[in-house]
Amino acid sequence: MLYLFLTFVVLLLMVTGTRGLTLLFGLGINIVSVIALLILIADGFNVLITTGIIAMVILVVAIYMNVDNANTANTAFKTSLIIMLVILLITIPLEFWASAQGMGIENQDELEGFSLAAGLSYPELAISIIVINSLGVISETSVAITSGLNEIVENKPTLTPQEIFDDGFSVGNKILNTQTNTLLFNFFATTFPLFFVIHSLGYKFSEILNDKLVVSEVLTTLICTIGVILTVPITSYLVYRKANKKI
């Protein structure tokens, strides 16, 4: 693992130059932030409040340390915050209603000798996982759309706000295909072992649809995809509103 990490560092520095040091520093901060989130939750801090604070730290690092243009960074950060709130509003009732949190029956053998009285709210923990899981793809999408729109505005200063809004959807549609495919492939990659178990045990289709682990992964993927899709109109609207104020 050490050799693989050193290879990653060397290749990053070769491709990005000295900027790679900034990227590595930001990556280190985000890793420490996620570890801090786990420790704080384990120590009894409120899951949702702690997740919200750590999520904002991760967004600040992921956006402001990787984007040179201040306007692009500000718009992308606002978009990411709005999407994070929307995801929370969707996820909180959905997780409590679906009851997909916690362990599934497939975990029985591994957990047989352990106590499940962890003193944590599993629904809140599931919400925290979805929020943290969505941050990377949402910030990446918002930065990509904002950067593209700002470039269009700079090259064509005579564009009307409505044309900027339409261009935002045009840029976003091209990015959405890549991001949704990324989420889809990530879903299959994380659930491959689970599907092998399901196949070997001969689950019926109705049992698969009601399996806790499957439903949990599907919910995570769908909610993250909804967040990515909403990034397009929200980013376009923020740039559109900024252009309107300049008139």
Backbone bond lengths (Angstrom), bond angles and torsions (degrees), N, CA, C in turn:
res aa  C-N    CA-C-N  psi(-1)  N-CA   C-N-CA  omega(-1)  CA-C   N-CA-C  phi
1 M - - - 1.458 - - 1.531 111.10 -
2 L 1.339 116.38 -38.30 1.456 120.27 179.42 1.530 111.12 -61.71
3 Y 1.336 116.16 -43.90 1.463 120.25 179.30 1.527 110.86 -63.50
4 L 1.338 116.28 -38.93 1.466 120.39 179.18 1.522 110.81 -65.19
5 F 1.342 115.95 -40.64 1.463 120.00 178.64 1.535 110.95 -65.43
6 L 1.336 116.52 -42.33 1.463 120.20 178.40 1.528 111.13 -63.29
7 T 1.347 115.96 -37.70 1.468 119.91 176.14 1.515 110.76 -62.03
8 F 1.343 115.75 -42.63 1.466 121.24 178.05 1.531 110.93 -60.36
9 V 1.333 117.00 -45.35 1.464 121.26 -179.11 1.525 110.95 -63.98
10 V 1.326 116.28 -45.38 1.471 120.36 -178.89 1.523 110.85 -62.53
11 L 1.327 116.90 -46.73 1.465 120.27 -179.74 1.522 111.41 -63.98
12 L 1.330 116.40 -39.33 1.471 120.25 178.86 1.517 111.02 -62.25
13 L 1.329 116.58 -44.63 1.465 120.23 -179.82 1.523 111.57 -68.70
14 M 1.333 116.86 -33.88 1.466 120.35 178.16 1.524 111.21 -65.82
15 V 1.325 116.44 -39.15 1.470 121.33 -176.58 1.525 111.76 -80.71
16 T 1.333 117.15 -43.47 1.472 120.65 -172.34 1.528 113.42 -101.71
17 G 1.322 117.63 -10.64 1.460 119.47 -178.57 1.520 112.10 71.92
18 T 1.310 116.41 -144.93 1.467 120.59 -177.97 1.533 112.30 -65.98
19 R 1.342 116.67 -22.19 1.462 119.30 177.89 1.529 111.22 -64.09
20 G 1.323 115.18 -22.97 1.458 119.23 177.91 1.517 112.60 -61.08
21 L 1.347 117.05 -29.56 1.457 120.74 177.81 1.531 110.65 -64.93
22 T 1.349 115.58 -39.40 1.465 120.09 177.07 1.528 110.58 -64.74
23 L 1.344 115.68 -42.07 1.463 120.08 179.31 1.527 110.98 -63.48
24 L 1.338 116.42 -41.82 1.465 120.26 178.42 1.529 111.13 -64.61
25 F 1.340 116.14 -40.08 1.465 120.27 178.79 1.526 110.79 -63.19
26 G 1.343 115.90 -43.96 1.463 120.03 177.72 1.515 111.85 -63.98
27 L 1.342 116.46 -40.52 1.459 120.40 177.31 1.519 111.11 -61.73
28 G 1.341 115.40 -40.89 1.464 119.59 178.48 1.525 111.87 -63.08
29 I 1.335 116.47 -41.83 1.470 120.31 178.91 1.527 110.60 -61.81
30 N 1.327 116.89 -43.16 1.464 120.35 -179.16 1.523 111.90 -66.83
31 I 1.338 117.23 -37.35 1.464 119.98 176.81 1.524 110.30 -63.61
32 V 1.339 115.83 -45.04 1.469 120.65 178.00 1.526 110.27 -62.36
33 S 1.342 117.02 -37.54 1.471 121.39 -180.00 1.522 111.13 -63.43
34 V 1.335 116.70 -43.78 1.467 120.41 -179.92 1.529 110.43 -66.51
35 I 1.341 116.78 -41.65 1.471 120.14 177.35 1.531 110.36 -62.60
36 A 1.346 115.92 -41.41 1.467 120.36 177.53 1.523 111.03 -61.59
37 L 1.347 116.15 -39.24 1.470 120.50 177.98 1.528 110.58 -60.01
38 L 1.342 116.68 -45.43 1.467 120.76 179.88 1.528 111.13 -62.28
39 I 1.343 116.32 -43.15 1.469 120.51 -178.25 1.523 110.61 -66.44
40 L 1.333 116.79 -43.97 1.471 120.78 -178.13 1.522 111.40 -65.25
41 I 1.339 116.62 -41.14 1.468 119.73 177.53 1.521 110.50 -64.50
42 A 1.347 116.30 -43.10 1.462 120.75 179.35 1.530 111.66 -63.45
43 D 1.341 116.52 -29.38 1.476 120.88 -179.82 1.521 112.80 -84.52
44 G 1.319 117.91 1.50 1.456 120.69 172.74 1.514 116.26 100.87
45 F 1.337 118.14 6.37 1.466 119.79 176.49 1.530 109.83 -68.94
46 N 1.341 115.88 153.10 1.463 120.82 179.63 1.534 109.84 -57.72
47 V 1.322 116.00 126.04 1.469 121.19 -172.86 1.521 111.55 -63.98
48 L 1.342 117.30 -48.23 1.456 120.89 -173.89 1.534 111.88 -69.91
49 I 1.337 116.48 -42.99 1.471 119.75 179.49 1.530 110.43 -64.85
50 T 1.327 116.49 -45.15 1.469 121.04 179.70 1.522 110.81 -62.74
51 T 1.326 116.26 -42.40 1.467 120.39 178.45 1.521 111.00 -62.10
52 G 1.341 116.89 -42.14 1.465 120.72 179.54 1.525 111.89 -61.31
53 I 1.338 117.06 -43.45 1.469 120.97 -179.42 1.531 110.80 -66.36
54 I 1.336 116.38 -47.37 1.472 120.52 -179.40 1.523 110.36 -65.03
55 A 1.338 116.85 -37.43 1.470 120.45 179.38 1.529 110.87 -61.97
56 M 1.341 116.59 -40.22 1.468 119.81 178.18 1.527 111.27 -65.59
57 V 1.330 116.68 -38.89 1.470 120.30 176.88 1.523 110.22 -61.80
58 I 1.332 116.50 -45.07 1.465 121.13 -179.43 1.524 110.62 -62.62
59 L 1.336 117.23 -41.73 1.460 120.77 179.66 1.531 111.54 -65.01
60 V 1.337 116.59 -43.07 1.473 120.26 178.61 1.524 110.41 -58.95
61 V 1.325 116.18 -46.25 1.469 120.36 -178.99 1.523 110.65 -66.98
62 A 1.349 116.65 -46.85 1.465 121.08 -175.65 1.523 112.24 -64.65
63 I 1.333 117.19 -32.57 1.471 120.01 -175.73 1.523 111.90 -95.47
64 Y 1.324 116.94 -55.36 1.468 119.71 -171.96 1.534 113.49 -72.72
65 M 1.333 117.05 -24.63 1.459 118.81 178.97 1.527 112.58 -87.36
66 N 1.323 116.33 -7.75 1.468 119.71 -177.62 1.523 113.45 -118.52
67 V 1.330 116.97 -4.91 1.466 120.78 -177.95 1.525 108.53 -120.78
68 D 1.312 116.47 124.14 1.469 120.84 -178.57 1.525 112.70 -80.75
69 N 1.339 116.84 -35.81 1.461 121.38 -177.48 1.524 110.07 -76.77
70 A 1.333 116.25 120.49 1.473 121.17 -176.30 1.526 111.78 -63.96
71 N 1.350 117.34 -40.96 1.470 120.48 179.96 1.522 111.26 -62.14
72 T 1.348 115.37 -43.12 1.461 119.97 178.57 1.525 110.90 -62.85
73 A 1.332 116.77 -44.73 1.466 121.16 -178.79 1.528 111.41 -63.84
74 N 1.343 117.20 -43.38 1.468 120.66 -178.93 1.523 111.37 -63.60
75 T 1.336 116.41 -45.00 1.469 120.28 -179.58 1.522 110.52 -65.59
76 A 1.335 116.76 -43.24 1.465 120.28 179.84 1.522 111.18 -64.10
77 F 1.330 117.37 -37.47 1.464 120.79 179.65 1.527 111.06 -68.02
78 K 1.340 116.65 -43.65 1.472 120.18 177.45 1.522 110.77 -60.89
79 T 1.336 115.89 -44.24 1.470 120.33 179.16 1.519 110.53 -60.38
80 S 1.334 116.77 -46.26 1.465 121.07 -178.16 1.523 111.40 -62.59
81 L 1.336 117.51 -39.45 1.462 120.65 177.96 1.523 111.79 -64.12
82 I 1.326 116.07 -43.45 1.471 120.34 178.82 1.517 110.48 -62.59
83 I 1.338 116.43 -45.15 1.469 120.43 179.97 1.525 110.26 -63.28
84 M 1.345 117.43 -38.95 1.465 120.62 179.12 1.525 110.95 -62.10
85 L 1.327 116.81 -40.50 1.470 120.45 177.48 1.521 111.31 -66.11
86 V 1.339 116.16 -40.93 1.469 120.30 177.69 1.527 110.48 -61.92
87 I 1.331 116.32 -43.14 1.468 120.95 179.36 1.526 110.46 -61.62
88 L 1.325 116.29 -40.67 1.468 119.86 177.31 1.527 111.13 -62.56
89 L 1.335 116.66 -43.95 1.466 120.92 -179.56 1.531 111.66 -63.76
90 I 1.334 116.15 -33.62 1.469 120.18 178.31 1.520 110.87 -78.06
91 T 1.325 116.15 -43.04 1.464 121.50 -169.96 1.523 113.04 -74.63
92 I 1.335 117.71 -40.85 1.466 120.23 -174.69 1.529 112.34 -56.72
93 P 1.345 120.25 -54.59 1.469 117.91 178.36 1.526 113.17 -69.02
94 L 1.343 116.44 -33.36 1.460 120.20 -176.24 1.523 111.83 -66.82
95 E 1.335 117.11 -41.70 1.462 120.59 -179.45 1.529 111.53 -66.43
96 F 1.333 116.97 -40.88 1.458 119.34 179.17 1.530 111.11 -69.30
97 W 1.333 116.62 -33.02 1.463 120.46 -179.90 1.528 111.71 -75.75
98 A 1.337 117.05 -40.87 1.465 121.23 -175.73 1.525 112.36 -76.24
99 S 1.341 117.72 -25.63 1.474 122.47 -178.00 1.525 111.15 53.00
100 A 1.338 115.76 43.46 1.466 120.46 -178.60 1.518 112.39 -99.29
101 Q 1.326 116.78 6.89 1.452 120.25 -176.36 1.533 110.54 -82.94
102 G 1.323 114.96 165.57 1.467 119.40 176.48 1.514 113.27 86.40
103 M 1.321 115.86 -155.99 1.459 122.33 -175.73 1.526 111.03 -98.46
104 G 1.331 115.69 152.02 1.457 121.05 176.75 1.513 111.28 -99.90
105 I 1.327 115.84 174.76 1.475 119.87 -179.23 1.524 111.12 -65.98
106 E 1.345 116.62 -20.84 1.468 120.20 178.74 1.524 111.86 -69.02
107 N 1.336 116.80 -16.39 1.467 121.21 -179.17 1.524 113.14 -92.34
108 Q 1.332 117.40 3.41 1.464 120.13 -172.15 1.520 113.14 -59.35
109 D 1.332 116.68 -44.89 1.472 119.64 -177.37 1.522 111.87 -62.41
110 E 1.354 115.97 -43.06 1.462 119.51 -177.54 1.525 112.26 -70.31
111 L 1.355 116.50 -29.21 1.470 120.55 -173.79 1.525 113.00 -99.66
112 E 1.315 116.86 3.08 1.464 120.12 -172.50 1.529 112.65 -58.39
113 G 1.332 116.75 -37.51 1.462 119.21 -176.96 1.520 114.51 -92.77
114 F 1.350 116.51 7.06 1.467 119.99 -176.36 1.532 110.82 -112.73
115 S 1.318 115.04 155.48 1.461 120.75 173.78 1.523 109.40 -86.62
116 L 1.327 116.78 136.75 1.468 121.90 179.18 1.526 112.09 -91.66
117 A 1.341 116.30 0.85 1.471 120.50 179.38 1.533 109.26 -82.03
118 A 1.333 115.28 72.24 1.464 120.36 -175.40 1.525 112.51 -79.78
119 G 1.318 116.96 -11.46 1.461 120.32 -179.27 1.514 113.06 74.65
120 L 1.334 116.96 22.25 1.460 122.16 -179.87 1.517 110.05 -121.13
121 S 1.326 114.96 155.20 1.459 120.36 173.80 1.532 107.53 -87.89
122 Y 1.310 116.73 109.24 1.462 120.14 -178.14 1.532 112.93 -63.82
123 P 1.335 119.29 -37.30 1.471 118.26 174.63 1.528 112.43 -60.17
124 E 1.337 117.87 -43.00 1.467 121.13 178.48 1.528 110.73 -65.46
125 L 1.325 115.95 -37.20 1.466 120.09 178.16 1.529 110.62 -64.69
126 A 1.340 116.59 -39.42 1.468 120.74 177.84 1.528 110.84 -64.84
127 I 1.330 117.03 -38.78 1.465 121.56 177.14 1.525 110.18 -62.98
128 S 1.330 115.99 -42.90 1.471 121.06 178.84 1.528 110.82 -60.65
129 I 1.319 117.25 -42.14 1.469 121.86 -179.92 1.524 110.92 -62.22
130 I 1.338 116.60 -43.52 1.469 120.79 -178.96 1.524 110.86 -65.16
131 V 1.336 116.90 -43.34 1.467 120.65 -179.19 1.526 110.54 -62.60
132 I 1.331 116.98 -49.70 1.473 120.92 -179.44 1.528 110.48 -63.47
133 N 1.319 116.48 -38.19 1.467 121.41 -179.18 1.526 111.93 -64.89
134 S 1.335 116.41 -29.66 1.464 120.41 -175.03 1.525 113.66 -87.05
135 L 1.328 117.65 -16.17 1.464 120.74 -171.09 1.529 112.90 -61.06
136 G 1.323 116.87 -45.01 1.459 120.54 -175.88 1.512 113.08 -61.65
137 V 1.330 115.88 -50.62 1.464 119.07 -175.55 1.527 111.18 -70.82
138 I 1.333 117.98 -32.80 1.466 120.83 179.63 1.530 111.01 -70.40
139 S 1.335 116.67 -46.85 1.470 119.20 179.20 1.522 110.76 -63.95
140 E 1.333 116.95 -38.73 1.469 120.43 179.10 1.524 111.19 -63.86
141 T 1.337 116.48 -43.99 1.458 120.80 -179.66 1.528 111.52 -65.34
142 S 1.329 116.79 -44.78 1.469 120.29 -178.67 1.524 111.56 -65.05
143 V 1.337 117.24 -38.97 1.469 120.64 177.83 1.520 110.13 -65.46
144 A 1.333 117.17 -43.00 1.473 121.09 -178.68 1.525 111.33 -63.10
145 I 1.336 116.98 -45.25 1.467 120.63 -178.86 1.529 110.55 -67.86
146 T 1.337 116.64 -44.92 1.469 120.43 -179.43 1.525 111.03 -63.10
147 S 1.331 117.11 -42.55 1.471 120.91 179.26 1.515 110.59 -61.56
148 G 1.349 116.24 -44.90 1.465 120.02 178.71 1.508 112.78 -62.71
149 L 1.330 116.31 -42.10 1.467 120.50 -179.45 1.528 111.54 -67.35
150 N 1.327 115.95 -43.74 1.468 118.98 179.53 1.521 111.66 -62.72
151 E 1.324 116.25 -35.23 1.468 119.77 178.11 1.531 109.98 -66.52
152 I 1.329 115.68 -40.53 1.469 119.93 178.59 1.529 110.27 -63.47
153 V 1.335 115.72 -44.28 1.472 120.80 -179.44 1.532 110.86 -63.18
154 E 1.339 117.18 -40.51 1.461 120.62 -179.87 1.530 112.17 -66.48
155 N 1.333 115.78 -37.77 1.473 119.99 -178.54 1.526 112.34 -80.38
156 K 1.355 115.43 -25.22 1.466 119.78 179.89 1.522 109.35 -130.07
157 P 1.324 118.30 75.91 1.471 121.57 -176.62 1.523 114.10 -66.47
158 T 1.333 117.18 -13.24 1.468 119.86 -178.60 1.528 112.48 -86.04
159 L 1.319 118.04 -0.32 1.468 120.63 -179.31 1.529 110.58 -62.76
160 T 1.322 115.41 140.56 1.462 120.49 175.32 1.529 108.91 -80.37
161 P 1.336 118.02 159.20 1.465 120.24 178.26 1.528 112.96 -55.39
162 Q 1.346 116.62 -38.02 1.464 119.25 179.84 1.527 111.20 -65.35
163 E 1.333 116.79 -38.21 1.467 120.68 177.70 1.530 110.66 -66.60
164 I 1.326 116.68 -36.41 1.464 120.51 176.30 1.523 110.36 -64.00
165 F 1.321 115.99 -42.97 1.469 121.25 178.29 1.528 110.55 -60.70
166 D 1.326 116.95 -44.52 1.466 121.19 179.00 1.527 111.44 -65.31
167 D 1.342 116.38 -39.34 1.460 120.27 177.99 1.525 111.32 -64.71
168 G 1.340 115.81 -33.01 1.468 120.01 177.36 1.510 111.47 -61.15
169 F 1.331 116.96 -41.85 1.462 120.69 177.55 1.525 110.83 -67.75
170 S 1.328 115.84 -36.45 1.463 119.89 179.04 1.526 111.12 -64.09
171 V 1.335 116.10 -45.79 1.464 120.49 178.12 1.531 110.38 -66.19
172 G 1.330 116.27 -43.03 1.456 120.99 -177.72 1.511 113.21 -63.37
173 N 1.339 117.12 -38.93 1.466 120.60 179.89 1.519 112.13 -61.41
174 K 1.334 116.21 -34.10 1.468 119.93 179.64 1.527 111.02 -72.39
175 I 1.327 116.34 -32.56 1.461 120.70 -178.37 1.528 111.22 -80.87
176 L 1.335 116.36 -33.62 1.462 120.79 -175.58 1.519 112.82 -57.94
177 N 1.333 116.93 -40.58 1.456 120.98 -177.72 1.527 110.98 -58.46
178 T 1.335 116.03 -44.68 1.463 120.86 179.76 1.525 111.51 -65.75
179 Q 1.337 116.49 -44.87 1.458 120.17 -176.21 1.522 112.70 -68.89
180 T 1.331 116.98 -40.27 1.464 119.16 178.52 1.525 110.88 -66.50
181 N 1.335 116.82 -36.20 1.463 119.76 175.43 1.526 111.15 -64.73
182 T 1.337 116.25 -38.72 1.465 120.67 177.44 1.525 110.78 -60.00
183 L 1.337 116.30 -46.04 1.471 120.61 178.94 1.525 111.30 -64.52
184 L 1.333 116.54 -39.37 1.463 120.75 -179.69 1.529 110.90 -64.98
185 F 1.332 116.63 -46.32 1.463 120.30 179.96 1.524 111.01 -66.12
186 N 1.328 116.25 -35.86 1.461 120.33 176.91 1.528 110.66 -63.91
187 F 1.342 116.50 -38.58 1.470 121.34 178.03 1.525 110.71 -61.63
188 F 1.335 116.37 -48.46 1.466 119.56 -178.69 1.530 111.49 -67.10
189 A 1.337 116.26 -36.76 1.468 119.63 -179.53 1.525 111.68 -64.16
190 T 1.346 116.90 -39.89 1.466 120.79 -178.16 1.522 112.54 -78.66
191 T 1.336 117.87 -21.68 1.470 120.24 -176.31 1.528 113.71 -105.24
192 F 1.331 118.27 2.06 1.470 120.60 178.44 1.528 112.21 -53.48
193 P 1.341 118.85 -52.13 1.479 118.35 179.92 1.528 112.51 -59.63
194 L 1.342 115.95 -38.08 1.467 120.01 -179.87 1.521 110.92 -64.11
195 F 1.336 117.29 -42.80 1.463 120.27 -179.50 1.525 111.57 -67.03
196 F 1.343 117.83 -31.81 1.468 120.60 175.59 1.531 110.41 -65.06
197 V 1.346 115.46 -41.21 1.467 119.93 177.75 1.522 110.37 -64.17
198 I 1.340 116.17 -45.35 1.465 121.50 -179.80 1.526 110.79 -60.13
199 H 1.347 115.74 -42.90 1.466 120.09 179.94 1.532 111.48 -65.22
200 S 1.332 116.00 -42.88 1.468 119.50 -177.84 1.523 112.16 -68.58
201 L 1.340 116.96 -29.04 1.465 120.60 179.51 1.531 112.95 -87.51
202 G 1.326 116.21 -4.90 1.466 120.20 176.54 1.515 114.41 68.23
203 Y 1.317 117.57 41.97 1.464 121.43 178.97 1.530 110.22 -62.49
204 K 1.318 115.46 143.79 1.466 120.58 170.29 1.529 109.00 -80.78
205 F 1.340 115.45 162.98 1.466 119.75 -178.10 1.521 111.13 -60.57
206 S 1.344 116.55 -39.94 1.470 120.29 179.74 1.522 110.85 -65.58
207 E 1.341 117.18 -33.68 1.466 120.61 178.61 1.535 110.98 -70.92
208 I 1.331 115.62 -35.44 1.471 119.32 177.54 1.522 110.40 -64.50
209 L 1.356 115.92 -43.32 1.466 120.64 -179.27 1.521 112.27 -64.28
210 N 1.336 116.60 -25.66 1.457 120.21 -178.32 1.523 113.16 -105.35
211 D 1.330 116.81 6.50 1.456 119.82 178.29 1.523 109.50 -73.24
212 K 1.326 116.14 131.95 1.469 121.18 -174.26 1.525 112.47 -61.35
213 L 1.333 117.50 -43.69 1.458 120.63 -176.65 1.529 111.60 -68.81
214 V 1.347 116.60 -39.15 1.461 120.30 178.50 1.520 110.43 -65.52
215 V 1.337 116.04 -47.56 1.465 120.55 -179.07 1.521 110.62 -60.94
216 S 1.329 117.05 -39.79 1.461 120.92 179.81 1.525 111.43 -61.44
217 E 1.335 117.08 -44.66 1.474 120.77 180.00 1.527 111.24 -68.45
218 V 1.329 116.51 -39.08 1.468 120.41 179.42 1.532 110.36 -64.63
219 L 1.336 116.12 -44.04 1.466 120.08 178.85 1.531 111.01 -60.29
220 T 1.333 116.33 -44.83 1.463 120.56 179.95 1.523 110.93 -59.51
221 T 1.332 116.33 -46.72 1.468 120.87 -178.88 1.523 111.46 -64.76
222 L 1.336 117.21 -45.11 1.471 120.79 -178.16 1.530 111.63 -65.44
223 I 1.320 117.13 -42.33 1.465 120.13 -178.77 1.527 110.51 -66.75
224 C 1.334 116.77 -41.64 1.477 120.11 176.99 1.527 110.68 -63.45
225 T 1.332 117.05 -38.01 1.467 121.04 178.77 1.523 111.01 -66.41
226 I 1.334 116.68 -40.34 1.466 120.56 176.35 1.525 110.16 -61.21
227 G 1.340 116.06 -41.56 1.459 120.15 177.93 1.519 112.42 -61.23
228 V 1.340 116.51 -41.67 1.463 121.12 178.89 1.530 110.64 -64.75
229 I 1.323 116.44 -42.76 1.472 120.31 -179.80 1.529 110.85 -63.37
230 L 1.341 116.47 -42.21 1.465 120.21 -179.44 1.524 112.62 -68.07
231 T 1.340 116.15 -19.74 1.463 119.71 178.78 1.522 111.69 -60.43
232 V 1.341 116.31 -34.55 1.472 120.59 -176.43 1.532 111.73 -63.69
233 P 1.351 119.81 -57.53 1.469 117.91 -178.72 1.529 113.96 -67.11
234 I 1.339 117.23 -33.74 1.460 119.04 -178.00 1.526 110.78 -69.38
235 T 1.340 117.10 -44.96 1.462 120.43 177.20 1.526 110.95 -62.21
236 S 1.339 116.39 -44.30 1.463 120.71 179.73 1.520 110.72 -61.19
237 Y 1.335 116.90 -40.62 1.467 120.42 -179.18 1.525 111.22 -66.56
238 L 1.336 117.56 -41.10 1.470 120.30 -179.20 1.526 111.63 -64.52
239 V 1.334 116.64 -41.85 1.470 120.20 177.44 1.527 109.86 -68.20
240 Y 1.330 116.35 -39.48 1.473 122.33 178.28 1.534 110.44 -60.86
241 R 1.344 115.84 -44.43 1.471 119.68 -179.46 1.527 111.02 -65.86
242 K 1.328 117.07 -38.38 1.453 120.84 178.19 1.532 110.62 -63.62
243 A 1.342 115.73 -39.98 1.471 120.57 178.89 1.537 110.09 -67.08
244 N 1.329 116.77 -35.27 1.466 121.32 179.01 1.520 111.35 -64.13
245 K 1.343 116.51 -36.79 1.467 120.37 -178.39 1.514 111.86 -69.73
246 K 1.337 116.66 -24.83 1.462 120.09 -178.35 1.527 112.07 -77.61
247 I 1.340 115.11 -18.18 1.476 118.85 -177.98 1.521 110.80 -78.83
